Amino acid sequence: DNTVHTLAAAAAFISSINIGGGFLVTKRMLDMFRRADDPPEHNYLYGIPAMAFLGGYGYLAATNSSPDIHQMAYLAASLCCVGSLTGLSSQKTSRLGNTLGMIGVSSGVAATLGLLKPPPELFAQMATCMGLGGAIGTVMAKRLEVTDLPQMVALFHSLVGAAAVLTCFANFFLEQPHFATDPAATITKTFLFLGTYIGGITFTGSLVAFGKLQGLLNSNPLLLPGRHAMNLGMLMGNMGAMGYFLYDN
Protein backbone atom coordinates (compact mmCIF):
# COMPACT_ATOMS: atom_id res chain seq x y z
CA ASP A 1 0.00 0.00 0.00
CA ASN A 2 2.81 2.42 0.82
CA THR A 3 4.40 1.77 -2.58
CA VAL A 4 1.12 2.38 -4.39
CA HIS A 5 0.45 5.55 -2.41
CA THR A 6 3.96 6.87 -2.98
CA LEU A 7 3.80 6.28 -6.73
CA ALA A 8 0.33 7.81 -6.94
CA ALA A 9 1.42 10.85 -4.94
CA ALA A 10 4.49 11.32 -7.15
CA ALA A 11 2.36 11.06 -10.30
CA ALA A 12 -0.14 13.61 -8.99
CA PHE A 13 2.67 15.95 -7.93
CA ILE A 14 4.60 16.00 -11.22
CA SER A 15 1.48 16.09 -13.38
CA SER A 16 0.31 19.12 -11.38
CA ILE A 17 3.58 20.87 -12.20
CA ASN A 18 2.69 20.44 -15.86
CA ILE A 19 -0.89 21.60 -15.30
CA GLY A 20 0.11 24.68 -13.32
CA GLY A 21 2.91 25.71 -15.67
CA GLY A 22 1.71 24.33 -18.99
CA PHE A 23 -1.34 26.54 -19.44
CA LEU A 24 0.55 29.63 -18.29
CA VAL A 25 3.45 28.92 -20.65
CA THR A 26 0.96 28.44 -23.50
CA LYS A 27 -0.66 31.78 -22.67
CA ARG A 28 2.70 33.56 -22.62
CA MET A 29 3.65 32.05 -25.97
CA LEU A 30 0.33 33.16 -27.47
CA ASP A 31 0.85 36.67 -26.08
CA MET A 32 4.08 36.88 -28.10
CA PHE A 33 1.96 37.04 -31.27
CA ARG A 34 -0.51 39.57 -29.94
CA ARG A 35 -0.57 42.93 -31.75
CA ALA A 36 -1.22 46.30 -30.19
CA ASP A 37 -4.34 46.88 -32.31
CA ASP A 38 -5.91 43.48 -31.60
CA PRO A 39 -9.38 43.74 -30.03
CA PRO A 40 -9.61 42.98 -26.31
CA GLU A 41 -10.45 39.42 -25.32
CA HIS A 42 -12.54 38.34 -22.38
CA ASN A 43 -11.87 34.62 -22.21
CA TYR A 44 -12.07 34.80 -18.43
CA LEU A 45 -15.84 35.01 -18.85
CA TYR A 46 -15.81 31.33 -19.77
CA GLY A 47 -15.18 30.81 -16.06
CA ILE A 48 -18.84 31.65 -15.39
CA PRO A 49 -20.34 28.60 -17.16
CA ALA A 50 -17.42 26.52 -15.91
CA MET A 51 -18.16 27.41 -12.29
CA ALA A 52 -21.88 26.84 -12.90
CA PHE A 53 -21.11 23.38 -14.26
CA LEU A 54 -18.79 22.48 -11.39
CA GLY A 55 -21.29 23.80 -8.86
CA GLY A 56 -24.13 21.81 -10.42
CA TYR A 57 -21.98 18.70 -10.55
CA GLY A 58 -20.95 19.12 -6.93
CA TYR A 59 -24.57 19.49 -5.82
CA LEU A 60 -25.83 16.46 -7.78
CA ALA A 61 -22.89 14.34 -6.66
CA ALA A 62 -23.33 15.29 -3.01
CA THR A 63 -27.07 14.60 -3.02
CA ASN A 64 -26.86 11.47 -5.23
CA SER A 65 -29.63 12.95 -7.36
CA SER A 66 -28.24 11.48 -10.58
CA PRO A 67 -26.39 8.13 -10.63
CA ASP A 68 -24.77 8.94 -13.99
CA ILE A 69 -23.51 12.39 -13.06
CA HIS A 70 -19.87 11.25 -12.81
CA GLN A 71 -19.89 9.78 -16.31
CA MET A 72 -21.57 12.93 -17.60
CA ALA A 73 -18.89 15.07 -15.97
CA TYR A 74 -16.14 12.90 -17.47
CA LEU A 75 -17.78 13.24 -20.89
CA ALA A 76 -17.97 17.02 -20.56
CA ALA A 77 -14.34 17.19 -19.45
CA SER A 78 -13.28 14.99 -22.38
CA LEU A 79 -15.17 17.15 -24.87
CA CYS A 80 -13.50 20.27 -23.48
CA CYS A 81 -10.06 18.66 -23.81
CA VAL A 82 -10.80 17.59 -27.39
CA GLY A 83 -12.05 21.10 -28.11
CA SER A 84 -8.86 22.45 -26.58
CA LEU A 85 -6.70 20.42 -28.96
CA THR A 86 -8.83 21.54 -31.89
CA GLY A 87 -8.64 25.18 -30.82
CA LEU A 88 -4.88 25.11 -30.28
CA SER A 89 -4.38 23.84 -33.84
CA SER A 90 -5.29 27.29 -35.22
CA GLN A 91 -3.87 30.66 -34.22
CA LYS A 92 -7.31 32.27 -34.47
CA THR A 93 -8.84 29.94 -31.88
CA SER A 94 -5.76 29.08 -29.83
CA ARG A 95 -6.67 31.29 -26.87
CA LEU A 96 -10.10 29.71 -26.68
CA GLY A 97 -8.45 26.30 -26.93
CA ASN A 98 -6.20 27.10 -23.97
CA THR A 99 -9.22 28.18 -21.92
CA LEU A 100 -11.15 25.05 -22.84
CA GLY A 101 -8.15 22.99 -21.73
CA MET A 102 -8.23 24.62 -18.30
CA ILE A 103 -11.95 23.93 -17.98
CA GLY A 104 -11.55 20.33 -19.16
CA VAL A 105 -8.72 19.51 -16.76
CA SER A 106 -10.50 21.17 -13.83
CA SER A 107 -13.70 19.27 -14.60
CA GLY A 108 -11.80 15.99 -14.92
CA VAL A 109 -10.12 16.47 -11.54
CA ALA A 110 -13.45 17.37 -9.94
CA ALA A 111 -15.15 14.32 -11.46
CA THR A 112 -12.36 12.06 -10.21
CA LEU A 113 -12.64 13.42 -6.68
CA GLY A 114 -16.43 13.10 -6.82
CA LEU A 115 -16.22 9.49 -7.94
CA LEU A 116 -13.54 8.48 -5.42
CA LYS A 117 -15.08 10.37 -2.48
CA PRO A 118 -11.76 10.30 -0.58
CA PRO A 119 -11.82 10.61 3.22
CA PRO A 120 -10.59 13.94 4.64
CA GLU A 121 -7.11 12.61 5.42
CA LEU A 122 -6.59 11.28 1.90
CA PHE A 123 -8.09 14.40 0.34
CA ALA A 124 -5.63 16.54 2.32
CA GLN A 125 -2.74 14.48 0.96
CA MET A 126 -4.06 14.75 -2.60
CA ALA A 127 -4.62 18.50 -2.25
CA THR A 128 -1.11 18.97 -0.86
CA CYS A 129 0.57 17.07 -3.71
CA MET A 130 -1.42 18.84 -6.41
CA GLY A 131 -1.24 22.23 -4.74
CA LEU A 132 2.53 22.12 -4.36
CA GLY A 133 2.99 20.84 -7.90
CA GLY A 134 0.72 23.51 -9.34
CA ALA A 135 2.47 26.25 -7.39
CA ILE A 136 5.91 25.09 -8.56
CA GLY A 137 4.77 24.94 -12.17
CA THR A 138 3.20 28.38 -11.99
CA VAL A 139 6.29 29.98 -10.47
CA MET A 140 8.54 28.34 -13.05
CA ALA A 141 6.33 29.52 -15.91
CA LYS A 142 6.21 33.09 -14.61
CA ARG A 143 9.96 33.45 -14.08
CA LEU A 144 10.96 32.16 -17.50
CA GLU A 145 12.48 34.39 -20.11
CA VAL A 146 10.50 34.51 -23.35
CA THR A 147 13.35 32.85 -25.22
CA ASP A 148 13.20 29.87 -22.85
CA LEU A 149 9.51 29.09 -23.39
CA PRO A 150 9.89 26.41 -26.13
CA GLN A 151 12.28 24.25 -24.12
CA MET A 152 10.13 24.62 -21.01
CA VAL A 153 7.16 23.28 -23.00
CA ALA A 154 9.24 20.20 -23.79
CA LEU A 155 10.29 19.83 -20.15
CA PHE A 156 6.71 20.12 -18.91
CA HIS A 157 5.65 17.60 -21.54
CA SER A 158 8.18 15.09 -20.22
CA LEU A 159 6.40 15.23 -16.87
CA VAL A 160 3.21 13.97 -18.54
CA GLY A 161 5.03 10.86 -19.71
CA ALA A 162 6.64 10.30 -16.31
CA ALA A 163 3.28 10.66 -14.56
CA ALA A 164 1.74 8.10 -16.93
CA VAL A 165 4.51 5.60 -16.17
CA LEU A 166 4.20 6.09 -12.40
CA THR A 167 0.41 5.77 -12.59
CA CYS A 168 0.66 2.51 -14.53
CA PHE A 169 3.18 1.09 -12.06
CA ALA A 170 0.94 2.03 -9.13
CA ASN A 171 -2.07 0.40 -10.79
CA PHE A 172 -0.03 -2.72 -11.55
CA PHE A 173 0.97 -3.17 -7.90
CA LEU A 174 -2.65 -2.60 -6.91
CA GLU A 175 -4.28 -4.93 -9.45
CA GLN A 176 -1.65 -7.67 -9.88
CA PRO A 177 -2.87 -9.86 -6.98
CA HIS A 178 -6.29 -10.09 -8.69
CA PHE A 179 -5.13 -10.86 -12.24
CA ALA A 180 -5.71 -14.61 -11.91
CA THR A 181 -9.39 -14.21 -10.98
CA ASP A 182 -10.35 -10.92 -12.63
CA PRO A 183 -12.24 -11.52 -15.93
CA ALA A 184 -11.14 -8.08 -17.15
CA ALA A 185 -7.47 -8.68 -16.35
CA THR A 186 -6.43 -8.78 -20.01
CA ILE A 187 -7.95 -5.37 -20.67
CA THR A 188 -6.37 -3.93 -17.53
CA LYS A 189 -2.94 -5.31 -18.42
CA THR A 190 -3.24 -4.02 -21.99
CA PHE A 191 -3.87 -0.48 -20.76
CA LEU A 192 -1.07 -0.76 -18.19
CA PHE A 193 1.49 -1.93 -20.74
CA LEU A 194 0.53 0.60 -23.41
CA GLY A 195 0.38 3.40 -20.86
CA THR A 196 3.88 2.58 -19.65
CA TYR A 197 5.20 2.18 -23.21
CA ILE A 198 3.73 5.42 -24.56
CA GLY A 199 4.55 7.32 -21.36
CA GLY A 200 8.16 6.17 -21.52
CA ILE A 201 8.50 7.32 -25.13
CA THR A 202 6.93 10.66 -24.25
CA PHE A 203 9.22 11.13 -21.25
CA THR A 204 12.50 10.32 -22.98
CA GLY A 205 11.61 12.02 -26.27
CA SER A 206 10.59 15.23 -24.52
CA LEU A 207 13.79 15.26 -22.48
CA VAL A 208 15.83 14.95 -25.68
CA ALA A 209 13.83 17.81 -27.20
CA PHE A 210 14.49 19.91 -24.09
CA GLY A 211 18.21 19.12 -24.25
CA LYS A 212 18.44 20.17 -27.87
CA LEU A 213 16.47 23.39 -27.38
CA GLN A 214 18.49 24.26 -24.28
CA GLY A 215 21.76 23.61 -26.09
CA LEU A 216 22.73 20.71 -23.84
CA LEU A 217 22.61 18.21 -26.70
CA ASN A 218 23.74 18.41 -30.30
CA SER A 219 20.78 19.56 -32.40
CA ASN A 220 21.88 17.52 -35.43
CA PRO A 221 19.88 14.31 -35.99
CA LEU A 222 21.49 11.09 -34.81
CA LEU A 223 21.56 8.89 -37.92
CA LEU A 224 22.84 5.51 -36.77
CA PRO A 225 23.64 2.81 -39.33
CA GLY A 226 20.77 0.34 -39.52
CA ARG A 227 18.56 2.61 -37.44
CA HIS A 228 15.36 1.40 -39.13
CA ALA A 229 16.23 -2.22 -38.36
CA MET A 230 17.03 -1.23 -34.76
CA ASN A 231 13.71 0.57 -34.38
CA LEU A 232 11.86 -2.39 -35.86
CA GLY A 233 13.72 -4.76 -33.56
CA MET A 234 12.83 -2.70 -30.50
CA LEU A 235 9.19 -2.53 -31.61
CA MET A 236 9.05 -6.29 -32.09
CA GLY A 237 10.73 -6.78 -28.72
CA ASN A 238 8.10 -4.65 -27.03
CA MET A 239 5.33 -6.55 -28.79
CA GLY A 240 6.83 -9.79 -27.51
CA ALA A 241 7.13 -8.38 -24.01
CA MET A 242 3.49 -7.29 -24.14
CA GLY A 243 2.40 -10.77 -25.23
CA TYR A 244 4.32 -12.36 -22.34
CA PHE A 245 2.90 -9.77 -19.91
CA LEU A 246 -0.66 -10.56 -21.03
CA TYR A 247 -0.07 -14.32 -20.78
CA ASP A 248 1.64 -14.39 -17.39
CA ASN A 249 -0.13 -13.41 -14.15
Buried (B, 14 or more C-beta within 10 A) or exposed (E): EEEBEEBBBBBBBBBBBBBBBBBBBBBBBBEEEEEEEEEEEEEEEBBEEBEEBBEEBBEBBEEEEEEEBBEEBBEBBBEBBEBBEEBBEEEEBBBBBBBBBBBBBBBBBBBBBBBEEBEEEEEEBBEEBBEBBBBBBBBBBEEBEEEBBBBBBBBBBBBBBBBBBBBBBBBBBBBBEEBEEBEEBEEBBEEBBBBBBBBBEBBEBBBBBBBBBBEEBEEEEEEEEEEEEEEEEEEEEBEEEBEEBBEEE
